[in-house]
Amino acid sequence: MRIAIASDHAGYQLKTALIDHLRAAGRDVEDLGTDSEEPVDYPPLCAAAGRRVAGGDADFAIVVGGSGQGEAIAANKVRGVRAALCHDEFTARLARAHNNANVLSLGARILALELATAVLEVFLATPFEGGRHIPRLLEIVTIEDEEAGRPR
């Protein structure tokens, strides 16, 4: 399993701990930054993580910030990304099972390491259910296609 991960300064410590956890479990992890707690803007980092998934270079991505909210928004600007902000195992399970989410967003100021790790593992282990959820995902793709063709 190939995983891209990125964070801003607020998510740096949690990102580092999650990388250690993922690598200890034998997963291939690409760290896209940041590399310190010095203030940095998150949108380019989260977009880079989303692009790794959308381009097929990663199976999943993780973006981490203070709340995780802005990180999810930034990642979701990448066509083909379905980033989900998850605060517990239940939302992580539904994000994968119902929405086929491919990017997990976490808030380092909201989740302690133990819970963040549990959320991550549920996200990675939960398969997409397909079935009744497929038409809805296709509707999302249609919206993306419409918006991609719309001039600003």
C-alpha positions as CSV (number, residue, x, y, z in Angstrom):
1,M,0.0,0.0,0.0
2,R,1.4,3.4,-1.1
3,I,0.4,6.3,1.1
4,A,1.3,10.0,0.5
5,I,1.1,12.2,3.6
6,A,1.4,16.0,4.1
7,S,0.8,18.4,6.9
8,D,1.1,22.0,7.9
9,H,3.0,23.2,10.9
10,A,0.2,22.4,13.3
11,G,-0.1,18.9,12.1
12,Y,3.7,18.2,11.9
13,Q,4.1,16.2,15.1
14,L,1.0,14.0,14.4
15,K,2.1,13.5,10.8
16,T,5.6,12.4,12.0
17,A,4.1,9.9,14.5
18,L,1.7,8.5,11.9
19,I,4.6,8.0,9.4
20,D,6.4,6.0,12.1
21,H,3.3,3.9,12.7
22,L,2.7,3.3,9.0
23,R,6.3,2.4,8.2
24,A,6.4,0.0,11.2
25,A,3.4,-1.7,9.7
26,G,5.3,-2.2,6.4
27,R,3.5,0.5,4.4
28,D,5.2,2.6,1.8
29,V,5.0,6.2,2.8
30,E,5.9,9.3,0.9
31,D,6.3,12.4,3.1
32,L,5.4,15.5,1.2
33,G,6.2,18.0,4.0
34,T,6.2,20.1,5.9
35,D,9.4,19.2,7.8
36,S,9.1,21.4,10.9
37,E,6.8,23.4,13.1
38,E,7.6,26.6,11.3
39,P,4.5,28.3,9.9
40,V,3.7,27.2,6.4
41,D,0.6,27.4,4.1
42,Y,-1.1,24.1,3.8
43,P,-3.0,24.3,0.4
44,P,0.0,23.4,-1.9
45,L,1.0,20.5,0.4
46,C,-2.5,19.1,0.6
47,A,-3.0,19.5,-3.1
48,A,0.3,17.6,-3.7
49,A,-0.9,14.7,-1.6
50,G,-4.2,14.7,-3.5
51,R,-2.4,14.7,-6.8
52,R,-0.4,11.7,-5.8
53,V,-3.7,9.8,-5.4
54,A,-5.5,11.2,-8.4
55,G,-2.4,10.5,-10.6
56,G,-2.1,6.9,-9.4
57,D,1.2,7.3,-7.6
58,A,-0.4,6.6,-4.2
59,D,-3.3,4.4,-3.1
60,F,-4.4,6.8,-0.4
61,A,-3.2,10.1,1.1
62,I,-3.4,11.6,4.6
63,V,-3.4,15.4,5.2
64,V,-3.0,16.8,8.7
65,G,-3.5,20.2,10.1
66,G,-4.7,21.9,13.3
67,S,-8.4,21.1,12.6
68,G,-8.0,19.2,9.3
69,Q,-10.8,21.3,7.8
70,G,-8.8,23.5,5.5
71,E,-6.6,20.5,4.6
72,A,-9.7,18.6,3.4
73,I,-10.9,21.6,1.5
74,A,-7.6,22.1,-0.3
75,A,-7.2,18.4,-1.1
76,N,-10.7,18.3,-2.5
77,K,-9.9,20.9,-5.1
78,V,-7.9,18.2,-6.9
79,R,-10.1,16.5,-9.5
80,G,-10.6,12.9,-8.5
81,V,-9.9,13.4,-4.8
82,R,-12.5,12.5,-2.2
83,A,-11.1,13.8,1.0
84,A,-12.9,13.2,4.2
85,L,-12.4,14.9,7.6
86,C,-12.7,12.2,10.2
87,H,-12.9,12.7,13.9
88,D,-13.6,9.1,14.9
89,E,-13.6,5.5,13.7
90,F,-17.3,5.7,12.7
91,T,-16.8,8.6,10.3
92,A,-13.7,7.0,8.9
93,R,-15.6,3.7,8.2
94,L,-18.5,5.5,6.5
95,A,-16.1,7.7,4.4
96,R,-14.6,4.6,2.9
97,A,-17.6,2.3,2.8
98,H,-20.1,4.9,1.4
99,N,-18.0,7.6,-0.3
100,N,-14.9,5.7,-1.4
101,A,-12.8,8.4,0.2
102,N,-9.2,8.3,-1.0
103,V,-7.8,11.1,1.2
104,L,-8.1,11.1,5.0
105,S,-7.9,14.5,6.8
106,L,-7.1,14.7,10.5
107,G,-7.0,17.5,13.0
108,A,-4.0,17.4,15.3
109,R,-5.6,19.8,17.7
110,I,-8.7,17.6,17.9
111,L,-7.4,14.0,17.9
112,A,-4.8,12.5,20.2
113,L,-2.3,10.1,18.6
114,E,-4.0,7.0,19.8
115,L,-7.4,8.0,18.3
116,A,-5.8,9.4,15.2
117,T,-4.0,6.0,14.7
118,A,-7.3,4.1,15.2
119,V,-9.1,6.4,12.7
120,L,-6.3,5.9,10.2
121,E,-6.3,2.1,10.5
122,V,-10.1,1.9,10.1
123,F,-9.9,4.2,7.1
124,L,-7.2,2.0,5.4
125,A,-8.9,-1.3,6.3
126,T,-12.5,-0.4,5.2
127,P,-13.4,-1.4,1.6
128,F,-15.8,0.6,-0.5
129,E,-19.3,-1.1,-0.5
130,G,-20.1,-0.1,-4.1
131,G,-23.7,-0.9,-5.0
132,R,-26.2,1.9,-4.2
133,H,-23.2,4.3,-3.6
134,I,-21.9,4.1,-7.1
135,P,-24.5,6.4,-8.8
136,R,-23.8,9.1,-6.2
137,L,-20.1,9.0,-6.8
138,L,-20.8,9.2,-10.5
139,E,-22.9,12.3,-9.9
140,I,-19.9,13.8,-8.1
141,V,-17.7,13.0,-11.1
142,T,-20.3,14.7,-13.3
143,I,-20.1,17.8,-11.1
144,E,-16.3,17.8,-11.3
145,D,-16.4,17.5,-15.1
146,E,-18.9,20.4,-15.3
147,E,-16.8,22.6,-13.1
148,A,-13.6,21.7,-14.9
149,G,-15.1,23.0,-18.1
150,R,-16.4,26.2,-16.6
151,P,-14.3,29.3,-17.2
152,R,-13.6,31.6,-14.2
